Amino acid sequence: MYLSRVPLNPARRGSRRFLSSPHVLHGAVMKSFPPGVLDHPDAEGRVLWRIDKTANDIHLYVVSPVEPDFTHVIEQVGWPTTGAWTTRKYGQLLDNLADGQRWHFRLTANPARSTFIPPEQRIVDDGAGTKTQRGKVAGLNQEEQLEWLRRKAIGAGFAVTAAGPAHQREDDVRIISRETLTFDRADRKVVLSVATFEGVLTITDPGLLRNALINGIGRAKGYGCGLLTLAPNR
């Protein structure tokens, strides 16, 4: 597995389209790999990506089972003369995860729940044939998003704490951004609720956490959600 960090230049002509559409960005990320290399049956993990923004910088983070080439991204929306990307092997970090370790983390995710549709209402005649409804995906408020993360953490091999605003501690998990993205994909419009979580986690199951790091957490992984990254807890 590999972890890459690509600096992006928001002043470039193509950046607005690139950054406003997860569908376009996903296509650019997937073009960083030669045809067929991701189809190997023994490949571990999947391609995950995330955009991180600060007051001064924008970076694209990508986790992948094979080493990528982001030349086309740099040429279109990067810094061709001064800003190369960095890629490092991910295996050492993954192999050294241990129960009880504490790490600073960041996760951009699509916290959502599926609403229940009774079986008798799942088959709908729309006049042009029938279709099956499995349930509608509902967005969550901020407190529900934090609870969503705590539930997901159990199955992902880590634990987090979340104090109320009046008791916020530096190591509590917090939501640093929330937004609703609307973009086109083929002939339909996609509306996506996205939240970025940051804080400190404690490892409870290294194997489950490893799986979460290379396969992602939650829905919409093709749209820049699900990538969990770790940094030393200082």
Secondary structure, 3 states (H helix, E strand, C coil): CEEEEEEECCCCCCHHHHHHCHHHHHHHHHCCCCCCHHHCCCCCCCCEEEEEECCCCEEEEEEECCCCCCHHHHHHHCECCCECCEEEECHHHHHCCCCCCEEEEEEEECCEEECCCCHHHCEEECCCCEEECCCCEEECCHHHHHHHHHHHHHHCCEECCCCCHHHCCCCCCEEEEEEEEEEEECCEEEEEEEEEEEEEEEECCHHHHHHHHHHCCCCCHHHCCCCEEEEECC
